Amino acid sequence: MLELRPSCECCDRDLPADSPDAMICTFECTFCATCAAEVLDGICPNCSGELVRRPIRPAVALARNPASTERVFNPACRERLAG
């Protein structure tokens, strides 16, 4: 089951479970659509996998299987974003 991580690993932007802007790779590394497109060119910097839109879990299923609260942040990616 997907973790539905709560934030972008690159810019630390909040990505709630129902966000249509969340992008993931096959290892569930999570990025916002902006970072995925403008900084990462659609490729995960961790595994080199393709970044695709994360599916939205229906509210009923989310109540039984909540999203993760653990934030993952990579400052090196943020520095690339600023540069």
MARTI-632556 format. One line per field, with one value per residue: residue number from 1; chain; x, y, z of N, C-alpha, C in turn. Coordinates in steps of 0.001 Angstrom, whole numbers, plus 500000, padded with zeros to 6 digits. Each point is the difference from the previous one (the first is absolute). Last residue first. Layout:
nr = NUM / ...
kette = A / ...
neast = X / ...
nnorth = Y / ...
nup = Z / ...
caeast = X / ...
canorth = Y / ...
caup = Z / ...
ceast = X / ...
cnorth = Y / ...
cup = Z / ...
This chain:
nr = 83 / 82 / 81 / 80 / 79 / 78 / 77 / 76 / 75 / 74 / 73 / 72 / 71 / 70 / 69 / 68 / 67 / 66 / 65 / 64 / 63 / 62 / 61 / 60 / 59 / 58 / 57 / 56 / 55 / 54 / 53 / 52 / 51 / 50 / 49 / 48 / 47 / 46 / 45 / 44 / 43 / 42 / 41 / 40 / 39 / 38 / 37 / 36 / 35 / 34 / 33 / 32 / 31 / 30 / 29 / 28 / 27 / 26 / 25 / 24 / 23 / 22 / 21 / 20 / 19 / 18 / 17 / 16 / 15 / 14 / 13 / 12 / 11 / 10 / 9 / 8 / 7 / 6 / 5 / 4 / 3 / 2 / 1
kette = A / A / A / A / A / A / A / A / A / A / A / A / A / A / A / A / A / A / A / A / A / A / A / A / A / A / A / A / A / A / A / A / A / A / A / A / A / A / A / A / A / A / A / A / A / A / A / A / A / A / A / A / A / A / A / A / A / A / A / A / A / A / A / A / A / A / A / A / A / A / A / A / A / A / A / A / A / A / A / A / A / A / A
neast = 519261 / 497201 / 498747 / 503213 / 500386 / 497084 / 501139 / 502728 / 498128 / 496207 / 495913 / 495167 / 496060 / 495570 / 495536 / 496336 / 495127 / 495662 / 495925 / 495465 / 497939 / 500431 / 496963 / 496145 / 500585 / 502697 / 504588 / 503319 / 504725 / 504454 / 503243 / 504867 / 505621 / 504438 / 505011 / 504459 / 501315 / 500115 / 498176 / 495715 / 497260 / 497700 / 501969 / 501479 / 498896 / 495689 / 496230 / 499036 / 498963 / 495599 / 496518 / 501036 / 501837 / 502092 / 501307 / 499416 / 501429 / 499412 / 499139 / 497170 / 496974 / 495713 / 496364 / 495140 / 498068 / 498221 / 502323 / 503190 / 504244 / 503597 / 505091 / 505023 / 503539 / 501634 / 497390 / 494580 / 495607 / 497203 / 499527 / 498202 / 500504 / 498665 / 499526
nnorth = 527265 / 498937 / 495446 / 497010 / 499535 / 497029 / 495474 / 498618 / 499115 / 496395 / 497150 / 497330 / 498531 / 497437 / 498392 / 496665 / 498075 / 496756 / 496435 / 499525 / 503957 / 500740 / 498081 / 502436 / 503717 / 499089 / 500483 / 501330 / 499759 / 501834 / 501146 / 499581 / 499356 / 496567 / 498179 / 499895 / 500311 / 503951 / 504134 / 499948 / 502036 / 503355 / 504511 / 503034 / 504593 / 501670 / 496746 / 498196 / 503186 / 501604 / 497208 / 497821 / 495776 / 495023 / 494304 / 495207 / 496247 / 500025 / 505081 / 504957 / 505045 / 503883 / 503408 / 499764 / 498998 / 498121 / 498743 / 504072 / 503192 / 504586 / 501833 / 500087 / 499465 / 495803 / 495969 / 500347 / 498310 / 496802 / 494405 / 495167 / 494984 / 495372 / 494639
nup = 492406 / 503693 / 500286 / 501602 / 504586 / 502105 / 500232 / 503503 / 504388 / 501448 / 503037 / 501891 / 504008 / 502418 / 501145 / 496926 / 498700 / 500906 / 500225 / 501167 / 498431 / 495370 / 496933 / 498982 / 497075 / 495398 / 497252 / 495787 / 496867 / 497455 / 495664 / 497887 / 498486 / 499087 / 501175 / 502307 / 504831 / 502957 / 498089 / 496429 / 495729 / 497137 / 499916 / 503790 / 501303 / 498481 / 500385 / 504335 / 503342 / 500144 / 501695 / 504739 / 502836 / 502467 / 500091 / 499710 / 497092 / 495254 / 498884 / 500112 / 501012 / 500893 / 499837 / 500955 / 505201 / 504387 / 504070 / 501385 / 500102 / 500935 / 499634 / 499555 / 496423 / 498002 / 500873 / 500914 / 502840 / 502769 / 498688 / 498863 / 499275 / 497202 / 499527
caeast = 501060 / 500354 / 498822 / 499938 / 501076 / 499508 / 499048 / 500794 / 500433 / 501374 / 500449 / 501342 / 500495 / 501452 / 500277 / 501178 / 501255 / 500432 / 501432 / 500467 / 499626 / 500983 / 501187 / 499587 / 499885 / 498670 / 499263 / 499336 / 498547 / 499603 / 499030 / 498631 / 499055 / 499044 / 498730 / 499965 / 500076 / 500455 / 501438 / 500312 / 500813 / 499196 / 499702 / 500423 / 501309 / 500961 / 500117 / 500151 / 501381 / 500914 / 500022 / 498885 / 500355 / 498872 / 500598 / 499157 / 500397 / 499604 / 500699 / 500781 / 500628 / 501031 / 501334 / 500234 / 500621 / 499104 / 499651 / 499006 / 499279 / 498995 / 498611 / 499288 / 499722 / 500884 / 501359 / 500966 / 500696 / 499324 / 500855 / 499451 / 500128 / 500776 / 499157
canorth = 500321 / 501428 / 500766 / 499907 / 500866 / 501377 / 500213 / 500115 / 501379 / 499946 / 501245 / 499737 / 500869 / 500158 / 501331 / 500132 / 500376 / 501400 / 499892 / 498684 / 499902 / 500786 / 499160 / 498838 / 500396 / 500477 / 498963 / 500525 / 499854 / 499097 / 500551 / 499994 / 500574 / 500975 / 499540 / 500244 / 498690 / 498931 / 500139 / 499982 / 498848 / 498783 / 499536 / 498613 / 499748 / 501089 / 500481 / 498867 / 499509 / 501060 / 500038 / 500769 / 501352 / 500888 / 501308 / 500948 / 499832 / 498663 / 498989 / 498965 / 499113 / 499096 / 500464 / 499545 / 500963 / 500242 / 498744 / 499177 / 499239 / 499053 / 500444 / 499809 / 501352 / 501023 / 499782 / 499892 / 501194 / 501285 / 500902 / 501354 / 500758 / 501241 / 501173
caup = 499049 / 500120 / 499644 / 498530 / 499523 / 500157 / 498910 / 498771 / 499755 / 499514 / 499379 / 499476 / 498934 / 499978 / 500549 / 500859 / 499352 / 499888 / 499690 / 500479 / 501419 / 500745 / 500152 / 500804 / 501411 / 500383 / 500725 / 501192 / 500056 / 501075 / 500942 / 499489 / 500955 / 499489 / 499457 / 498555 / 499344 / 500888 / 500230 / 501433 / 500406 / 500031 / 498639 / 499849 / 500597 / 499782 / 498624 / 499088 / 500098 / 499569 / 498531 / 499456 / 499598 / 499734 / 500217 / 500716 / 501395 / 500446 / 499205 / 500670 / 499026 / 500516 / 499605 / 498628 / 499089 / 498861 / 499337 / 500686 / 498985 / 500470 / 499867 / 501269 / 500512 / 499451 / 500493 / 498910 / 499512 / 500135 / 500785 / 499831 / 501241 / 499925 / 500000
ceast = 499530 / 501009 / 500318 / 498825 / 500021 / 501054 / 499488 / 499094 / 500820 / 500449 / 501467 / 500407 / 501420 / 500444 / 501501 / 500117 / 501115 / 501347 / 500560 / 501508 / 500512 / 499712 / 501069 / 501192 / 499639 / 499913 / 498639 / 499192 / 499450 / 498480 / 499610 / 499060 / 498633 / 499094 / 499128 / 498731 / 500032 / 500214 / 500575 / 501510 / 500332 / 500725 / 499285 / 499744 / 500518 / 501402 / 501169 / 500249 / 500237 / 501450 / 500979 / 500156 / 498749 / 500461 / 498947 / 500725 / 499264 / 500409 / 499571 / 500748 / 500861 / 500466 / 501130 / 501400 / 500189 / 500574 / 499122 / 499631 / 499011 / 499296 / 499061 / 498568 / 499245 / 499772 / 500955 / 501402 / 500933 / 500671 / 499468 / 500754 / 499273 / 500010 / 500893
cnorth = 499836 / 500406 / 501504 / 500831 / 500002 / 500988 / 501437 / 500230 / 500181 / 501425 / 499878 / 501270 / 499593 / 500804 / 500290 / 501432 / 500082 / 500177 / 501400 / 499838 / 498683 / 499947 / 500717 / 499080 / 498821 / 500237 / 500557 / 498874 / 500557 / 499868 / 498937 / 500537 / 500094 / 500495 / 501151 / 499480 / 500083 / 498678 / 498881 / 500101 / 500114 / 498746 / 498645 / 499409 / 498615 / 499736 / 500954 / 500478 / 498859 / 499530 / 501039 / 500056 / 500727 / 501426 / 500983 / 501275 / 500971 / 499701 / 498631 / 499149 / 498997 / 499052 / 499095 / 500388 / 499419 / 500992 / 500196 / 498774 / 499081 / 499347 / 498910 / 500539 / 500000 / 501374 / 501103 / 499859 / 499680 / 501221 / 501426 / 500986 / 501338 / 500717 / 501243
cup = 498631 / 498927 / 500012 / 499480 / 498465 / 499490 / 500033 / 498787 / 498721 / 499656 / 499647 / 499265 / 499619 / 498782 / 499990 / 500522 / 501039 / 499304 / 499801 / 499857 / 500599 / 501497 / 500814 / 500263 / 500896 / 501512 / 500400 / 500627 / 501308 / 500022 / 501023 / 501076 / 499332 / 501129 / 499531 / 499339 / 498478 / 499278 / 500867 / 500198 / 501490 / 500422 / 499979 / 498610 / 499623 / 500530 / 499802 / 498577 / 499021 / 500036 / 499475 / 498481 / 499540 / 499736 / 499508 / 500429 / 500914 / 501439 / 500529 / 498983 / 500772 / 498907 / 500493 / 499497 / 498599 / 498981 / 498774 / 499171 / 500721 / 498818 / 500516 / 499971 / 501329 / 500632 / 499562 / 500588 / 498838 / 499382 / 499924 / 500898 / 499940 / 501342 / 500000
